[in-house]
């Protein structure tokens, strides 16, 4: 038994160190996925990337590997903008100048007389840039050799996005790739919980210069990447996700990539950053340090109204169509005295407690947010995801990766405990009633209406949210997929 246990530990340690399942993907599937992505898109003509690299305290060998990954890029219209932040590392500028000798028209650098921090170094590198897009690259990390080519295709010849980001994986000290991080599409409320984007991100240079005074201040050293992403959320019109691993983040000893708590001072910096950002979202909101979440300022919670629809349960049968129920809900709202800014909590069972409704409402008042749900148990969102094979919406029964354990964006959810601002609920109902052909089908479950409201919000340019601060012990049933023209081919949030 001891021998068997020892063998099991050995196998687990081999998998931890070498990530064999990921190695198989890299050897077989990665190249195929990249080729498929490139085949579907055309690059814009003449697009130039400016790669921003602040330099301080990185081992020379790691910097050399970083530069080698740039030199091997299949897309060649790039420049590198270095800022030496008074780096004490012996030989660092010799390495930069050697690289500049190899690429004399592609390398620019500047130096600080004193160490000013990574934010100031990044700002100085930005001032050197002449490309249409800036690439944020740490000096000890590496780019996939086709990263810039893929990003050029993602940007495309028209409708240039303000930011593009990709998935990433980690590198061991000996440069072995492990632990891929697969990310959802642009999810601002997940970003508010923590910086799920990190690397690789490419931001339009013109856009960066427009918000330059709002980003990369000395107060955000250590969380500067999150600061950039949060400000992108405030001002960007279009953000694109590339679902490919294009960045290799090195796990050096003492780095956050290796141990999230390696730099304890970062936690206070993160709280300051989130507190400052939340105040820009809505005048009634603030950061609650006790819960590490969004909350209303004292006395600023808006008026909330419970819309009890439990009586409609007995009318659900094979004869009454969806649009009839939508009309019934719309009629109840028209006879309500609630103003358009009121928060509506729809209930088909026992309504949530007041504190839970307030937690949900704190997200419902945010710009461009539609419906809000809680979690039905710790680490599990009260939300629906797609089961295309069986043509059903199924409730999330367990976390789908680390991201779904946090407050974040979801595709849709049930009717019970759905919280939404009055005017946004009216908009969603009006949109669905206009889809007369698709709603002329029998209603099987009231939660179908909640799923429809969530989908309507997405088509109206809003996002749906599930917050872990409200625990709603409700288990929705699987439901048929309604309104197929409104349903995406996959759930982009998991």
Secondary structure, 3 states (H helix, E strand, C coil): CHHHHHHHHHHHHHHHHHCHHHHHHHHHHHHHHHHHHHHCCCCCCCCCEEEEEEECCCCHHHHHHHHHHHHCCCCCCEEEEEEECCCCCCCHHHHHHHHHHHCCCCEEEEECCCCCCHHHHHHHHHHHCCCCEEEECCCCCEECCCHHHHHHHHHCCCCCCCEEEEEEEEECCCCCEEEEECCCCCCHHHHHHCCCCCCCEEEEHHHHHHCHHHCCCHHHCCCHHHHHHHHHHHHCCCEEEEEEEEEEEECCCCCCCCCCCCCCHHHHHHHHHHHHHHHHHCCCEEEECCCCEEEECCCCCCCEEEEECHHHHHHCCCCCEHHHHHHHHHHHHHCCCCCCCCEEEEECCCCCCHHHHHHHHHHHCCCCEEEEEEEEECCEECCEEEECCCCEEEECCCCCCHHHHCCEEECECCCCCCEEEHHHHHHHHHHHHHCHHHHCCECCCCHHHHHHHHHHHHHCCCEEEEEEEEECCCCCCCEECCCHHHCCCCCCCC
